């Protein structure tokens, strides 16, 4: 029964495969996984007593594969077209970002391509991509969406081929921000990363592997500018600190505000008397 339960769990997992944009499509991967399971089940001998249930299960799996064959084929062809479009745009093949390259967000592979060449290749590919909306709805939806996006944003996507150093996307910037958020969660132990709204810009500028590198970076900043930015940071943190004090000890916090107000009134009254 344990083996049968594991096989059922594997079949159930086929319909729950998640997708990850742009190229990992859970529907295609799930169908391929179910097809592999069906192939194994069909190879089992039908006369064995302990495989009767698996033989029946094999029939159900084959029926599910047949019922969804056209949809899976349509999705797979649409996925192939999407790959061709990505190759036409010469989408960069990103490797795992190392620590030394985390801030290098403009490093792109040198390519002799021009925007005119990419535009011509893309328009030729879109002309070749003519799916039938009746028999290939997934491909037709992909073509319709891509054509609308290309006509609307195509010109803005081509500047990176003519301007040296301009990346074609913001994936490395997003990776940098993700690292900052993950680091902040490890420090605070909380899911929220609201603190980065106040001092995240400093963490982006000062990324160092050790204290020596951090000190060298800080020493490049003039002391006057450092004090100005430090005061701005303190002013930005003040509302959150006040709210934290209010949540922890509301009585003392409100009493401190009232005392400050009374002291301010005393100073104003004293100044008014001296003026008169």
KAVENDA-V500369 format. One record per residue. N is the residue number from 1. RES is the residue in one letter. OMEGA is omega in whole degrees, 0 to 359 (none if undefined). Layout:
n:N res:RES omega:OMEGA
n:N res:RES omega:OMEGA
This chain:
n:1 res:X omega:180
n:2 res:X omega:179
n:3 res:X omega:179
n:4 res:X omega:179
n:5 res:X omega:179
n:6 res:X omega:178
n:7 res:X omega:177
n:8 res:X omega:178
n:9 res:X omega:178
n:10 res:X omega:178
n:11 res:X omega:179
n:12 res:X omega:180
n:13 res:X omega:181
n:14 res:X omega:183
n:15 res:X omega:180
n:16 res:X omega:178
n:17 res:X omega:182
n:18 res:X omega:179
n:19 res:X omega:176
n:20 res:X omega:184
n:21 res:X omega:3
n:22 res:X omega:194
n:23 res:X omega:181
n:24 res:X omega:182
n:25 res:X omega:183
n:26 res:X omega:180
n:27 res:X omega:179
n:28 res:X omega:180
n:29 res:X omega:178
n:30 res:X omega:178
n:31 res:X omega:178
n:32 res:X omega:177
n:33 res:X omega:178
n:34 res:X omega:178
n:35 res:X omega:178
n:36 res:X omega:178
n:37 res:X omega:179
n:38 res:X omega:179
n:39 res:X omega:178
n:40 res:X omega:181
n:41 res:X omega:179
n:42 res:X omega:181
n:43 res:X omega:181
n:44 res:X omega:176
n:45 res:X omega:184
n:46 res:X omega:185
n:47 res:X omega:182
n:48 res:X omega:183
n:49 res:X omega:185
n:50 res:X omega:179
n:51 res:X omega:179
n:52 res:X omega:180
n:53 res:X omega:180
n:54 res:X omega:177
n:55 res:X omega:176
n:56 res:X omega:179
n:57 res:X omega:179
n:58 res:X omega:178
n:59 res:X omega:179
n:60 res:X omega:180
n:61 res:X omega:179
n:62 res:X omega:179
n:63 res:X omega:178
n:64 res:X omega:179
n:65 res:X omega:180
n:66 res:X omega:182
n:67 res:X omega:184
n:68 res:X omega:183
n:69 res:X omega:182
n:70 res:X omega:179
n:71 res:X omega:180
n:72 res:X omega:178
n:73 res:X omega:178
n:74 res:X omega:179
n:75 res:X omega:181
n:76 res:X omega:177
n:77 res:X omega:176
n:78 res:X omega:178
n:79 res:X omega:177
n:80 res:X omega:177
n:81 res:X omega:178
n:82 res:X omega:176
n:83 res:X omega:179
n:84 res:X omega:179
n:85 res:X omega:177
n:86 res:X omega:177
n:87 res:X omega:178
n:88 res:X omega:177
n:89 res:X omega:181
n:90 res:X omega:180
n:91 res:X omega:186
n:92 res:X omega:177
n:93 res:X omega:184
n:94 res:X omega:171
n:95 res:X omega:181
n:96 res:X omega:184
n:97 res:X omega:177
n:98 res:X omega:184
n:99 res:X omega:182
n:100 res:X omega:186
n:101 res:X omega:188
n:102 res:X omega:181
n:103 res:X omega:182
n:104 res:X omega:186
n:105 res:X omega:181
n:106 res:X omega:182
n:107 res:X omega:179
n:108 res:X omega:180
n:109 res:X omega:180
n:110 res:X omega:182
n:111 res:X omega:180
n:112 res:X omega:183
n:113 res:X omega:174
n:114 res:X omega:180
n:115 res:X omega:179
n:116 res:X omega:180
n:117 res:X omega:181
n:118 res:X omega:178
n:119 res:X omega:181
n:120 res:X omega:179
n:121 res:X omega:181
n:122 res:X omega:180
n:123 res:X omega:176
n:124 res:X omega:180
n:125 res:X omega:178
n:126 res:X omega:176
n:127 res:X omega:179
n:128 res:X omega:183
n:129 res:X omega:182
n:130 res:X omega:182
n:131 res:X omega:177
n:132 res:X omega:183
n:133 res:X omega:181
n:134 res:X omega:185
n:135 res:X omega:182
n:136 res:X omega:183
n:137 res:X omega:180
n:138 res:X omega:178
n:139 res:X omega:180
n:140 res:X omega:178
n:141 res:X omega:178
n:142 res:X omega:180
n:143 res:X omega:181
n:144 res:X omega:180
n:145 res:X omega:182
n:146 res:X omega:181
n:147 res:X omega:178
n:148 res:X omega:179
n:149 res:X omega:181
n:150 res:X omega:179
n:151 res:X omega:184
n:152 res:X omega:186
n:153 res:X omega:186
n:154 res:X omega:181
n:155 res:X omega:181
n:156 res:X omega:180
n:157 res:X omega:188
n:158 res:X omega:182
n:159 res:X omega:184
n:160 res:X omega:180
n:161 res:X omega:182
n:162 res:X omega:182
n:163 res:X omega:180
n:164 res:X omega:178
n:165 res:X omega:180
n:166 res:X omega:182
n:167 res:X omega:180
n:168 res:X omega:180
n:169 res:X omega:181
n:170 res:X omega:184
n:171 res:X omega:180
n:172 res:X omega:176
n:173 res:X omega:178
n:174 res:X omega:177
n:175 res:X omega:177
n:176 res:X omega:179
n:177 res:X omega:178
n:178 res:X omega:177
n:179 res:X omega:178
n:180 res:X omega:179
n:181 res:X omega:179
n:182 res:X omega:179
n:183 res:X omega:179
n:184 res:X omega:178
n:185 res:X omega:178
n:186 res:X omega:180
n:187 res:X omega:187
n:188 res:X omega:185
n:189 res:X omega:180
n:190 res:X omega:180
n:191 res:X omega:182
n:192 res:X omega:176
n:193 res:X omega:182
n:194 res:X omega:181
n:195 res:X omega:181
n:196 res:X omega:178
n:197 res:X omega:182
n:198 res:X omega:184
n:199 res:X omega:178
n:200 res:X omega:181
n:201 res:X omega:178
n:202 res:X omega:178
n:203 res:X omega:177
n:204 res:X omega:182
n:205 res:X omega:185
n:206 res:X omega:174
n:207 res:X omega:184
n:208 res:X omega:180
n:209 res:X omega:181
n:210 res:X omega:183
n:211 res:X omega:181
n:212 res:X omega:178
n:213 res:X omega:179
n:214 res:X omega:179
n:215 res:X omega:178
n:216 res:X omega:178
n:217 res:X omega:181
n:218 res:X omega:181
n:219 res:X omega:177
n:220 res:X omega:181
n:221 res:X omega:177
n:222 res:X omega:184
n:223 res:X omega:179
n:224 res:X omega:179
n:225 res:X omega:178
n:226 res:X omega:180
n:227 res:X omega:178
n:228 res:X omega:180
n:229 res:X omega:178
n:230 res:X omega:177
n:231 res:X omega:177
n:232 res:X omega:178
n:233 res:X omega:179
n:234 res:X omega:178
n:235 res:X omega:179
n:236 res:X omega:181
n:237 res:X omega:185
n:238 res:X omega:180
n:239 res:X omega:180
n:240 res:X omega:177
n:241 res:X omega:178
n:242 res:X omega:179
n:243 res:X omega:178
n:244 res:X omega:177
n:245 res:X omega:179
n:246 res:X omega:180
n:247 res:X omega:184
n:248 res:X omega:183
n:249 res:X omega:185
n:250 res:X omega:183
n:251 res:X omega:181
n:252 res:X omega:181
n:253 res:X omega:180
n:254 res:X omega:179
n:255 res:X omega:178
n:256 res:X omega:177
n:257 res:X omega:179
n:258 res:X omega:179
n:259 res:X omega:177
n:260 res:X omega:179
n:261 res:X omega:179
n:262 res:X omega:178
n:263 res:X omega:179
n:264 res:X omega:178
n:265 res:X omega:179
n:266 res:X omega:179
n:267 res:X omega:180
n:268 res:X omega:178
n:269 res:X omega:179
n:270 res:X omega:178
n:271 res:X omega:179
n:272 res:X omega:178
n:273 res:X omega:179
n:274 res:X omega:179
n:275 res:X omega:180
n:276 res:X omega:none
